[in-house]
């Protein structure tokens, strides 16, 4: 049956609920430190989630992020990427075919990958050197995968809009670093959008070549073509479609393409919400669940 797994950042919990919203259940209630991104391998029987680690004050974290996994019922919680193996891991995506986990690392200013057992940690993109970590426009947050197309997409959040102008962006690059280059020098990075308020998590409709994302800065859920018009200026694209407004500090998003709906979370409303893919019919699915961050949808056998 369709099942949502989502995270309570404030309470350090992993929760699951059916798409009818009935009887949500916390399956992990300890061992988490500000969990943010979640992915589920139904065939393998595991749920994975990132933990941002301990805060250092303000919006920043100490460099001690990590990734945990558990069985689908929440038992057997196991660290796979140890504390400090990543700085501040955010949204998480699974490539089950190749046994890989991908995530964005916020203050680490990186896009990263590892095997699903936590081995072979790689830095695929280095957005900026460590000296530039105070600039939030360098902070990588959301991530989405187009495995067939060989591409990954990610957001860089920025601090939110100043005088109505944001510094957030959406970017993409190949899943593999070009030969002879590294994460800091790779030449295949494309900026798809810039001047966004504060883009956070992402999901893709690969059939229609559309990307969806939440924006914490202007409290919206939006979509746009994955492929920009020829010659388009990333700062002035006109093909962004704002689907839902007033959703609060929007964070997680998960698409259910088969049923023409999407699910999204917000830090401040504490709700899991649902809307049609065109933004109509927006409503609360599960109320007052905590300070919510990441969400994902899978189909778990009965």
Backbone bond lengths (Angstrom), bond angles and torsions (degrees), N, CA, C in turn:
res aa  C-N    CA-C-N  psi(-1)  N-CA   C-N-CA  omega(-1)  CA-C   N-CA-C  phi
1 X - - - 1.458 - - 1.526 109.25 -
2 X 1.343 119.10 153.29 1.466 120.03 177.29 1.527 110.51 -63.92
3 X 1.321 115.94 130.99 1.454 121.40 -176.23 1.517 109.14 -135.85
4 X 1.315 115.76 135.10 1.458 122.62 175.05 1.522 109.57 -98.19
5 X 1.317 115.91 131.22 1.453 122.65 168.32 1.520 106.68 -110.12
6 X 1.337 117.38 131.58 1.450 119.37 -178.37 1.525 109.45 -146.61
7 X 1.339 115.73 169.20 1.456 121.33 -168.64 1.521 111.42 -123.39
8 X 1.310 115.27 138.73 1.458 123.21 172.19 1.520 107.09 -103.13
9 X 1.326 115.50 99.23 1.462 120.99 -177.27 1.522 110.81 -62.40
10 X 1.319 116.17 -43.92 1.458 119.43 -176.35 1.516 113.33 -68.79
11 X 1.324 117.23 -36.81 1.456 120.71 -178.18 1.513 114.30 -94.69
12 X 1.347 117.57 -3.88 1.454 120.76 179.74 1.515 113.04 63.33
13 X 1.362 115.59 46.87 1.454 119.17 -175.46 1.527 111.77 -127.30
14 X 1.341 114.75 153.50 1.458 123.36 168.28 1.520 106.99 -110.66
15 X 1.333 116.89 129.20 1.463 121.35 -176.79 1.516 110.23 -125.98
16 X 1.335 115.85 160.16 1.458 121.27 174.50 1.527 109.47 -142.02
17 X 1.337 114.99 151.21 1.456 120.79 -179.96 1.517 108.27 -158.29
18 X 1.313 117.54 148.99 1.450 121.31 172.50 1.517 110.27 -70.73
19 X 1.318 116.61 163.64 1.461 120.15 -177.28 1.529 112.91 -73.60
20 X 1.327 117.34 -0.77 1.464 119.70 170.34 1.526 111.21 -84.05
21 X 1.345 116.82 -7.46 1.460 121.57 178.53 1.506 114.76 77.93
22 X 1.320 118.36 3.34 1.466 121.44 -175.32 1.527 111.63 -86.34
23 X 1.291 115.97 137.81 1.460 124.47 171.51 1.528 113.29 54.75
24 X 1.323 118.43 59.94 1.468 119.26 173.17 1.521 110.25 -61.51
25 X 1.316 115.10 147.43 1.463 119.84 -175.62 1.519 109.99 -135.25
26 X 1.333 116.18 131.02 1.460 121.39 172.22 1.517 108.40 -81.18
27 X 1.332 117.09 117.68 1.460 120.08 -177.86 1.520 112.63 -98.39
28 X 1.342 117.53 -20.98 1.465 121.89 174.59 1.520 107.09 -132.54
29 X 1.312 116.67 127.02 1.467 121.01 -175.87 1.518 113.01 -126.82
30 X 1.323 118.39 3.85 1.466 120.53 178.87 1.518 109.57 -148.32
31 X 1.311 115.33 159.87 1.459 121.20 177.79 1.511 114.13 90.03
32 X 1.349 117.48 -5.92 1.462 121.52 -178.60 1.526 109.77 -94.70
33 X 1.317 115.66 151.01 1.458 121.82 174.88 1.519 107.94 -135.95
34 X 1.327 115.46 95.17 1.456 123.15 -177.91 1.535 111.44 54.15
35 X 1.338 117.29 64.05 1.462 120.63 -179.92 1.529 110.63 -65.48
36 X 1.341 116.41 143.49 1.466 118.74 -172.73 1.522 114.50 -133.56
37 X 1.326 119.29 -43.66 1.456 121.44 -176.97 1.513 110.92 -120.54
38 X 1.354 117.25 142.05 1.461 120.76 -175.31 1.519 110.05 -135.56
39 X 1.331 115.89 142.02 1.466 123.16 175.69 1.520 107.90 -143.23
40 X 1.329 115.78 150.52 1.470 120.72 -175.19 1.523 109.82 -129.89
41 X 1.319 115.51 132.19 1.466 123.11 173.29 1.523 106.90 -107.54
42 X 1.321 115.74 95.94 1.465 119.86 -175.91 1.519 110.77 -63.95
43 X 1.344 117.08 -46.38 1.465 120.49 -178.11 1.519 111.44 -62.72
44 X 1.324 116.46 -38.98 1.460 119.99 179.96 1.515 113.25 -80.84
45 X 1.334 116.51 -18.23 1.458 120.30 176.46 1.515 114.55 83.64
46 X 1.362 117.34 26.70 1.460 119.41 -177.55 1.525 111.82 -128.64
47 X 1.338 114.68 148.58 1.453 123.03 164.92 1.526 107.40 -110.86
48 X 1.328 116.33 134.99 1.467 123.45 -179.83 1.522 108.20 -116.27
49 X 1.325 117.47 145.85 1.452 119.27 174.21 1.526 111.33 -151.92
50 X 1.314 114.19 149.28 1.454 121.01 177.56 1.521 110.38 -88.14
51 X 1.304 115.85 153.81 1.462 122.94 175.27 1.524 107.77 -129.60
52 X 1.327 116.30 121.65 1.464 119.68 -177.14 1.522 112.49 -68.63
53 X 1.320 116.82 -21.74 1.454 120.05 179.20 1.522 111.95 90.69
54 X 1.317 115.72 -163.35 1.463 121.43 -173.73 1.528 110.67 -80.69
55 X 1.329 117.43 138.10 1.461 119.81 176.97 1.514 111.52 -76.73
56 X 1.344 115.76 149.04 1.460 120.65 176.84 1.519 111.05 -104.28
57 X 1.323 116.13 0.97 1.451 121.10 -178.87 1.508 110.67 119.31
58 X 1.312 116.88 146.01 1.456 120.63 -178.74 1.513 111.03 64.96
59 X 1.344 116.27 -133.26 1.458 121.09 -177.35 1.527 111.64 -97.76
60 X 1.320 118.62 4.10 1.459 121.00 -172.03 1.517 111.43 -105.25
61 X 1.325 114.29 161.80 1.462 121.51 -178.61 1.529 109.86 -123.43
62 X 1.326 115.47 153.08 1.461 120.83 168.21 1.523 107.66 -66.17
63 X 1.307 116.93 151.30 1.472 122.59 -177.22 1.526 109.97 -76.89
64 X 1.338 117.12 68.18 1.468 119.96 -179.59 1.522 111.26 -143.68
65 X 1.343 117.02 37.05 1.449 120.35 175.85 1.523 112.11 -68.91
66 X 1.345 115.57 160.85 1.461 119.97 -178.72 1.518 109.63 -158.78
67 X 1.336 116.27 171.01 1.459 121.99 179.99 1.522 108.93 -128.45
68 X 1.342 115.35 134.58 1.458 122.49 178.62 1.520 110.32 -116.27
69 X 1.322 115.25 161.77 1.455 120.42 170.07 1.527 108.34 -139.26
70 X 1.322 114.76 158.86 1.463 121.30 176.20 1.513 108.08 -150.08
71 X 1.326 115.92 167.16 1.454 119.67 170.91 1.527 109.09 -69.27
72 X 1.310 116.66 165.01 1.458 120.77 -172.80 1.523 113.25 -63.83
73 X 1.323 117.18 -18.35 1.467 120.08 176.19 1.525 111.81 -92.32
74 X 1.346 116.78 2.60 1.459 121.15 178.73 1.514 114.87 91.93
75 X 1.312 117.94 -3.02 1.461 120.50 179.63 1.530 110.91 -81.27
76 X 1.328 115.19 165.20 1.465 122.83 174.35 1.531 111.82 58.60
77 X 1.321 115.97 52.20 1.467 120.36 176.79 1.530 109.43 -67.24
78 X 1.326 115.89 126.89 1.462 121.66 -172.70 1.527 110.30 -137.34
79 X 1.340 118.12 130.14 1.465 118.84 173.36 1.527 109.99 -74.32
80 X 1.325 116.62 134.71 1.466 119.75 175.77 1.527 111.46 -113.68
81 X 1.323 118.46 -39.62 1.463 121.66 168.53 1.519 106.15 -106.99
82 X 1.332 118.34 116.79 1.466 120.41 -171.90 1.526 111.93 -72.42
83 X 1.328 115.72 165.40 1.461 120.83 175.62 1.521 110.21 -52.05
84 X 1.317 115.70 130.22 1.458 120.75 -178.81 1.513 113.59 85.75
85 X 1.338 116.91 -5.41 1.458 119.18 175.58 1.516 111.79 -70.87
86 X 1.326 115.73 -16.00 1.454 124.10 174.35 1.522 105.99 -152.36
87 X 1.331 117.25 151.53 1.469 119.98 -173.28 1.525 111.23 -75.80
88 X 1.322 116.74 -68.44 1.467 121.51 -177.35 1.525 108.31 -137.80
89 X 1.328 118.23 78.79 1.465 120.50 -175.35 1.522 111.66 -69.50
90 X 1.318 115.79 137.84 1.460 121.93 -174.89 1.531 109.49 -117.59
91 X 1.354 118.10 -125.22 1.460 119.46 -176.13 1.533 110.50 -60.43
92 X 1.328 115.31 145.82 1.457 123.32 -173.21 1.520 108.95 -128.31
93 X 1.338 117.11 136.67 1.457 121.99 176.10 1.531 109.39 -132.36
94 X 1.332 114.62 148.96 1.465 122.36 -176.52 1.519 110.90 -110.24
95 X 1.322 116.02 133.14 1.466 123.09 166.42 1.522 105.46 -109.11
96 X 1.334 115.99 91.52 1.460 119.87 -174.16 1.523 111.81 -70.89
97 X 1.321 117.52 -27.42 1.471 120.59 -179.46 1.519 111.18 -62.43
98 X 1.311 116.94 -41.47 1.461 121.30 -177.25 1.528 112.42 -104.95
99 X 1.334 117.34 4.25 1.456 119.98 177.20 1.510 113.65 65.43
100 X 1.352 116.56 45.08 1.459 120.77 -176.10 1.526 110.87 -126.15
101 X 1.313 115.93 146.82 1.453 124.29 169.19 1.523 108.74 -112.67
102 X 1.325 115.93 136.02 1.463 121.97 177.26 1.525 108.17 -118.99
103 X 1.326 117.16 142.20 1.450 119.97 175.86 1.531 110.58 -153.04
104 X 1.326 114.24 158.18 1.457 121.20 170.98 1.519 108.92 -95.15
105 X 1.328 116.30 144.46 1.456 123.47 -178.40 1.527 107.13 -117.72
106 X 1.322 116.86 111.65 1.463 121.22 -168.05 1.530 112.93 -65.13
107 X 1.335 117.80 -77.37 1.465 118.55 179.88 1.521 112.57 -67.74
108 X 1.320 117.16 -20.48 1.459 119.29 172.97 1.520 112.63 -70.24
109 X 1.348 115.85 -16.89 1.473 122.47 177.28 1.524 110.75 55.73
110 X 1.341 114.74 47.58 1.456 120.50 -174.69 1.519 110.80 -140.14
111 X 1.314 115.18 159.67 1.458 123.19 162.79 1.521 105.96 -113.31
112 X 1.354 116.55 131.22 1.449 120.49 -168.79 1.518 111.98 -130.64
113 X 1.323 114.84 166.35 1.461 121.56 -178.95 1.517 108.73 -151.01
114 X 1.337 116.07 149.74 1.462 121.24 175.10 1.516 108.26 -152.91
115 X 1.309 116.34 163.91 1.462 120.42 169.55 1.528 109.26 -66.77
116 X 1.314 116.18 158.32 1.461 119.19 -176.74 1.528 113.39 -67.95
117 X 1.321 118.01 -10.80 1.466 119.73 172.55 1.526 111.26 -94.05
118 X 1.348 116.57 4.85 1.458 121.72 178.08 1.509 114.85 90.26
119 X 1.310 117.50 -4.02 1.462 119.88 179.98 1.534 111.26 -82.06
120 X 1.317 114.97 165.90 1.461 122.40 175.33 1.530 112.10 56.01
121 X 1.326 116.66 55.27 1.458 121.41 176.59 1.519 109.10 -70.16
122 X 1.336 115.68 129.19 1.462 121.85 -178.18 1.520 110.43 -126.34
123 X 1.314 116.16 146.43 1.454 122.42 169.45 1.520 107.89 -101.45
124 X 1.325 116.24 113.93 1.461 121.62 -177.67 1.521 112.23 -89.67
125 X 1.318 116.30 -33.83 1.463 121.89 177.85 1.521 108.52 -136.48
126 X 1.311 116.93 130.58 1.458 122.79 168.04 1.516 106.39 -110.28
127 X 1.310 116.36 107.13 1.463 120.73 -174.00 1.514 111.56 -66.06
128 X 1.341 116.39 -43.26 1.461 121.19 -175.10 1.521 108.60 -157.85
129 X 1.337 117.90 161.59 1.468 120.18 177.36 1.518 111.30 -69.99
130 X 1.328 116.28 162.46 1.464 121.25 -177.65 1.519 112.28 -54.31
131 X 1.318 117.52 -31.66 1.462 121.29 -177.48 1.524 112.79 -65.41
132 X 1.341 116.70 -14.80 1.462 120.89 -177.40 1.521 112.32 -101.57
133 X 1.321 118.08 16.14 1.466 120.74 -173.03 1.521 113.25 -70.63
134 X 1.324 118.53 -18.13 1.463 119.92 178.32 1.515 112.12 -72.93
135 X 1.306 118.05 -17.77 1.461 122.89 -179.15 1.526 108.52 -86.35
136 X 1.345 117.24 105.73 1.454 120.89 -174.79 1.521 113.25 -67.11
137 X 1.313 118.86 -15.28 1.463 119.42 176.01 1.522 111.63 -69.03
138 X 1.344 116.83 -11.38 1.468 121.96 174.83 1.521 112.96 -91.16
139 X 1.327 117.47 -3.92 1.470 120.92 -172.86 1.526 110.71 -82.86
140 X 1.316 117.31 112.73 1.465 123.11 177.83 1.524 109.34 -79.88
141 X 1.339 116.75 133.04 1.461 120.46 -172.80 1.525 112.14 -129.31
142 X 1.331 118.03 -66.72 1.458 121.15 -178.01 1.517 111.84 -87.29
143 X 1.330 116.02 161.38 1.458 120.78 176.80 1.523 109.40 -153.04
144 X 1.334 115.64 146.25 1.459 122.53 176.32 1.521 108.08 -147.77
145 X 1.336 115.81 153.98 1.466 121.41 -173.55 1.516 111.51 -122.01
146 X 1.319 115.03 135.79 1.460 123.49 167.20 1.524 105.84 -115.82
147 X 1.321 115.54 85.46 1.464 119.97 -172.90 1.520 111.61 -66.18
148 X 1.325 117.15 -41.73 1.461 119.84 -179.77 1.519 111.21 -64.19
149 X 1.317 116.13 -36.32 1.462 120.67 179.35 1.511 113.76 -85.45
150 X 1.342 116.98 -5.08 1.458 120.20 178.10 1.516 114.47 70.11
151 X 1.363 117.09 29.78 1.460 120.39 -175.64 1.523 111.43 -127.84
152 X 1.314 115.42 152.80 1.459 122.46 168.65 1.520 108.37 -122.93
153 X 1.319 115.13 147.57 1.448 123.29 -179.57 1.523 107.80 -120.32
154 X 1.329 117.45 145.36 1.454 119.16 176.11 1.526 110.52 -150.46
155 X 1.339 114.94 158.59 1.454 121.75 175.95 1.520 110.00 -103.85
156 X 1.328 115.55 152.17 1.466 123.55 167.77 1.521 106.33 -124.24
157 X 1.329 116.46 120.30 1.457 120.76 -158.23 1.515 115.16 -78.58
158 X 1.301 119.18 -41.07 1.453 119.66 -169.95 1.519 111.51 72.93
159 X 1.345 117.16 173.13 1.465 121.68 -176.97 1.506 114.11 -86.97
160 X 1.318 118.70 5.30 1.454 121.43 -170.77 1.517 109.35 97.61
161 X 1.326 117.20 163.13 1.462 119.97 -173.16 1.523 113.05 -69.30
162 X 1.328 115.84 141.23 1.455 123.68 173.08 1.515 107.68 -118.28
163 X 1.325 116.22 123.21 1.465 120.85 -176.19 1.525 111.05 54.88
164 X 1.333 114.98 36.24 1.453 120.12 176.36 1.508 115.60 82.23
165 X 1.327 118.29 -0.08 1.466 121.83 -177.67 1.524 108.97 -116.62
166 X 1.328 116.34 129.81 1.451 121.09 178.91 1.522 111.54 -101.33
167 X 1.322 114.94 165.79 1.470 120.63 176.72 1.524 111.29 -120.53
168 X 1.348 116.82 12.70 1.452 120.33 177.55 1.521 111.34 -74.20
169 X 1.348 115.65 158.14 1.462 119.68 -177.72 1.513 110.94 -149.20
170 X 1.334 115.38 162.33 1.458 123.21 170.80 1.525 107.34 -122.63
171 X 1.322 116.42 133.33 1.465 121.84 -174.03 1.525 110.32 -134.63
172 X 1.335 115.66 163.93 1.456 119.97 173.34 1.518 109.89 -146.22
173 X 1.319 113.78 159.53 1.465 121.93 176.98 1.517 107.39 -159.70
174 X 1.311 116.35 172.23 1.449 121.02 177.59 1.520 112.19 -68.25
175 X 1.322 115.49 154.81 1.459 119.89 176.33 1.516 112.19 -66.90
176 X 1.322 116.29 -23.47 1.458 120.80 178.63 1.525 109.51 -115.18
177 X 1.319 116.12 142.40 1.457 121.77 178.57 1.538 109.23 -71.41
178 X 1.322 118.67 133.29 1.471 119.94 177.84 1.522 111.83 -55.83
179 X 1.314 115.94 146.56 1.466 122.14 -178.43 1.522 110.66 -55.27
180 X 1.334 114.66 135.54 1.453 120.92 176.31 1.517 113.97 81.31
181 X 1.350 117.99 4.08 1.454 121.67 -179.57 1.525 109.46 -120.24
182 X 1.312 116.06 175.39 1.464 120.40 175.15 1.525 108.63 -136.81
183 X 1.329 116.16 -174.95 1.451 119.86 -175.16 1.516 114.38 -61.13
184 X 1.328 116.97 -26.42 1.465 121.03 -179.34 1.514 113.28 -89.60
185 X 1.324 116.81 -22.04 1.472 119.57 -173.73 1.517 113.32 -112.91
186 X 1.338 118.15 -2.41 1.455 119.76 -175.03 1.535 110.31 -58.49
187 X 1.313 114.91 141.25 1.466 121.60 -171.02 1.524 113.01 -103.75
188 X 1.333 117.85 5.06 1.469 119.93 -173.65 1.526 113.55 -101.71
189 X 1.334 118.52 13.36 1.461 120.97 -179.03 1.533 109.66 -78.92
190 X 1.327 114.80 128.27 1.462 121.61 177.01 1.524 109.21 -111.50
191 X 1.314 117.30 136.17 1.460 122.44 171.81 1.520 107.18 -93.23
192 X 1.323 116.94 114.50 1.459 121.91 -177.83 1.524 112.09 -89.27
193 X 1.324 116.59 -39.93 1.458 122.92 175.60 1.522 107.98 -137.29
194 X 1.317 116.69 143.90 1.456 121.92 167.86 1.525 107.65 -135.70
195 X 1.308 116.43 177.35 1.472 122.27 -178.98 1.527 112.84 60.35
196 X 1.341 116.66 27.43 1.464 120.37 172.53 1.525 109.42 -83.06
197 X 1.320 116.01 158.70 1.467 119.59 -175.90 1.528 111.08 -65.67
198 X 1.322 117.57 -64.47 1.470 121.65 -178.84 1.521 109.13 -164.12
199 X 1.336 118.25 71.10 1.465 120.51 -177.05 1.522 111.19 -65.61
200 X 1.335 115.35 140.46 1.470 120.21 -175.70 1.536 109.52 -119.41
201 X 1.311 118.99 -101.91 1.466 120.73 -173.31 1.527 111.68 -89.40
202 X 1.356 114.51 160.93 1.460 121.75 -174.72 1.517 111.26 -133.84
203 X 1.341 115.61 157.75 1.453 123.29 165.41 1.518 107.22 -150.95
204 X 1.332 117.33 159.36 1.469 122.16 -172.87 1.519 111.42 -123.72
205 X 1.321 115.83 143.01 1.455 123.93 165.04 1.522 105.64 -105.27
206 X 1.321 116.36 94.74 1.456 120.81 -173.58 1.520 111.86 -69.76
207 X 1.336 117.29 -30.87 1.453 119.90 179.56 1.517 112.30 -64.09
208 X 1.325 116.24 -41.34 1.470 121.06 179.88 1.517 112.92 -96.57
209 X 1.334 116.75 -0.38 1.462 122.16 -179.99 1.529 110.37 56.23
210 X 1.344 114.79 51.21 1.454 120.36 178.64 1.528 109.52 -125.79
211 X 1.316 115.73 142.03 1.460 121.02 175.49 1.523 109.21 -112.65
212 X 1.321 114.31 139.52 1.456 122.68 178.64 1.527 107.97 -114.75
213 X 1.335 116.00 144.71 1.458 118.08 176.54 1.527 110.77 -152.46
214 X 1.332 114.44 156.32 1.458 122.06 173.03 1.519 108.58 -95.45
215 X 1.334 115.98 153.93 1.462 120.46 177.22 1.522 108.46 -134.38
216 X 1.301 114.80 112.44 1.470 121.48 -178.39 1.523 111.65 -72.55
217 X 1.331 116.48 -23.62 1.460 120.19 -176.64 1.506 113.75 -76.43
218 X 1.344 117.59 -36.39 1.468 119.35 178.97 1.532 112.58 -117.39
219 X 1.351 116.38 11.70 1.476 121.91 171.03 1.519 112.57 59.97
220 X 1.339 115.98 48.41 1.455 120.69 -175.21 1.521 112.24 -131.96
221 X 1.336 114.14 164.77 1.457 123.12 163.64 1.530 106.03 -120.15
222 X 1.343 116.58 132.02 1.463 121.39 -175.25 1.512 111.06 -132.99
223 X 1.337 114.43 166.66 1.453 120.44 169.29 1.519 108.46 -140.99
224 X 1.324 115.43 162.19 1.458 122.23 177.01 1.520 107.88 -163.41
225 X 1.329 118.05 160.47 1.461 120.06 175.11 1.529 111.53 -59.47
226 X 1.320 116.07 139.67 1.454 120.69 176.19 1.521 111.33 -65.96
227 X 1.315 116.53 -28.21 1.461 121.78 -177.91 1.523 109.15 -108.46
228 X 1.322 119.22 113.56 1.461 120.94 -175.58 1.522 111.94 -69.90
229 X 1.325 116.54 155.06 1.464 119.33 174.85 1.522 111.09 -57.82
230 X 1.299 116.80 148.79 1.459 121.21 -179.58 1.520 110.79 -57.10
231 X 1.326 115.53 127.64 1.454 120.96 177.91 1.506 115.28 77.18
232 X 1.342 118.10 7.44 1.465 120.90 -176.86 1.523 111.21 -67.05
233 X 1.317 116.08 139.83 1.456 122.95 174.02 1.529 107.51 -82.82
234 X 1.337 118.99 119.71 1.470 120.19 -177.69 1.521 114.03 -56.69
235 X 1.328 117.00 -25.93 1.462 120.82 -179.06 1.521 112.70 -82.05
236 X 1.337 116.72 -12.49 1.463 119.06 -174.34 1.528 111.91 -135.04
237 X 1.318 117.63 31.05 1.456 119.16 175.21 1.532 110.26 -65.23
238 X 1.304 115.54 140.94 1.463 120.99 -177.64 1.523 112.46 -109.94
239 X 1.341 116.48 7.43 1.464 119.29 -175.36 1.520 112.96 -103.45
240 X 1.323 117.93 15.85 1.467 121.17 170.80 1.518 109.17 -75.57
241 X 1.312 116.39 131.28 1.458 122.57 179.36 1.530 107.70 -113.37
242 X 1.327 117.22 107.75 1.460 121.18 177.59 1.518 108.57 -78.25
243 X 1.319 116.65 115.59 1.461 122.73 -171.09 1.520 113.13 -90.91
244 X 1.324 116.97 -44.26 1.463 121.91 -177.96 1.522 108.03 -134.88
245 X 1.316 116.34 132.54 1.458 122.46 177.57 1.526 109.51 -113.41
246 X 1.316 114.94 161.67 1.454 120.27 173.77 1.511 114.28 67.63
247 X 1.345 116.71 33.58 1.462 119.19 -176.29 1.526 112.36 -90.59
248 X 1.325 118.40 2.99 1.445 120.79 -175.75 1.519 110.91 86.24
249 X 1.315 115.80 -162.49 1.464 120.11 -179.10 1.531 108.59 -76.66
250 X 1.320 114.52 83.59 1.469 121.83 -171.02 1.523 111.12 -67.06
251 X 1.328 115.60 136.30 1.463 121.02 -179.25 1.536 110.72 -128.07
252 X 1.314 118.26 -80.97 1.456 121.60 -171.24 1.511 113.04 -81.06
253 X 1.347 115.67 152.79 1.458 121.06 174.44 1.518 108.81 -148.97
254 X 1.340 115.46 141.47 1.464 121.92 177.09 1.521 108.14 -145.02
255 X 1.326 116.86 130.71 1.461 122.38 -179.20 1.519 110.73 -95.59
256 X 1.322 115.67 140.45 1.462 123.10 168.57 1.523 106.15 -117.08
257 X 1.328 116.14 85.57 1.461 120.83 -173.07 1.523 111.45 -64.92
258 X 1.320 117.08 -35.31 1.466 120.59 -177.35 1.525 111.74 -63.14
259 X 1.319 116.92 -29.37 1.457 120.88 -177.71 1.526 113.37 -112.03
260 X 1.338 116.58 10.68 1.463 122.03 174.42 1.522 112.67 58.39
261 X 1.343 116.69 39.61 1.457 119.43 177.71 1.522 110.00 -137.50
262 X 1.308 114.34 162.40 1.457 121.80 173.50 1.520 108.61 -133.37
263 X 1.314 115.26 154.02 1.455 123.11 178.60 1.521 107.73 -120.76
264 X 1.320 116.42 144.08 1.459 119.46 -179.20 1.523 109.36 -150.66
265 X 1.319 114.93 158.12 1.458 122.40 -176.96 1.522 109.86 -124.84
266 X 1.329 115.09 164.19 1.460 120.91 175.74 1.520 109.05 -144.15
267 X 1.340 115.10 145.21 1.455 119.80 -179.33 1.517 112.01 -65.00
268 X 1.332 116.53 -43.52 1.454 119.42 -168.67 1.523 114.11 -89.97
269 X 1.329 118.39 -31.58 1.464 118.36 178.46 1.517 112.44 -76.32
270 X 1.345 116.70 -24.16 1.466 124.07 -179.87 1.526 111.82 67.19
271 X 1.338 116.62 21.94 1.469 120.22 -176.12 1.517 111.42 -113.08
272 X 1.333 115.91 150.15 1.456 122.56 160.14 1.522 106.25 -93.70
273 X 1.324 117.45 125.31 1.457 121.79 -176.75 1.516 110.83 -117.03
274 X 1.327 115.79 162.85 1.458 122.79 -178.73 1.526 108.45 -136.59
275 X 1.320 116.36 145.59 1.467 122.06 173.57 1.519 107.93 -153.01
276 X 1.327 116.54 159.88 1.458 119.82 169.97 1.525 109.31 -66.48
277 X 1.313 116.56 161.53 1.463 120.50 -176.38 1.518 112.80 -64.31
278 X 1.322 117.66 -19.57 1.464 119.89 174.84 1.522 112.25 -89.59
279 X 1.334 117.23 4.33 1.455 122.49 177.72 1.508 115.03 91.58
280 X 1.325 117.53 -8.29 1.465 120.05 -178.79 1.523 111.04 -76.34
281 X 1.330 114.97 158.89 1.453 120.73 175.20 1.507 114.89 68.50
282 X 1.318 117.80 23.40 1.465 120.25 -177.97 1.525 110.95 -62.91
283 X 1.336 115.74 133.36 1.462 120.51 179.90 1.525 109.37 -159.37
284 X 1.312 115.15 166.55 1.460 121.62 176.09 1.524 109.65 -78.05
285 X 1.314 116.60 130.85 1.460 121.80 174.60 1.522 111.16 -93.54
286 X 1.344 116.65 -48.21 1.459 121.90 178.59 1.529 106.84 -134.81
287 X 1.324 117.70 124.93 1.459 121.90 -173.21 1.525 111.91 -99.42
288 X 1.327 114.31 149.29 1.462 124.35 168.90 1.526 112.43 51.96
289 X 1.326 113.29 62.49 1.463 120.53 -177.33 1.519 113.09 -101.82
290 X 1.318 118.02 -3.04 1.455 121.13 -177.45 1.517 110.51 119.16
291 X 1.309 116.43 -173.28 1.467 122.18 179.39 1.522 107.20 -81.46
292 X 1.326 116.12 93.83 1.462 120.64 -164.93 1.524 113.04 -87.35
293 X 1.332 115.19 142.99 1.467 121.38 178.22 1.532 108.95 -123.00
294 X 1.337 118.49 -108.10 1.456 121.21 -171.55 1.515 114.57 -72.78
295 X 1.351 114.33 155.96 1.462 121.51 177.58 1.518 108.80 -148.37
296 X 1.329 116.82 147.94 1.458 121.78 174.47 1.525 108.68 -146.72
297 X 1.334 115.46 155.62 1.452 122.59 -179.40 1.520 109.18 -119.53
298 X 1.332 116.40 131.30 1.465 121.71 175.40 1.525 108.68 -139.67
299 X 1.305 115.47 168.36 1.468 120.68 175.83 1.514 109.14 -111.18
300 X 1.321 114.53 109.58 1.462 122.02 -175.45 1.528 108.20 -97.86
301 X 1.336 118.82 126.93 1.474 120.03 178.33 1.520 110.77 -59.44
302 X 1.316 116.75 143.46 1.462 121.81 178.66 1.533 109.14 -69.45
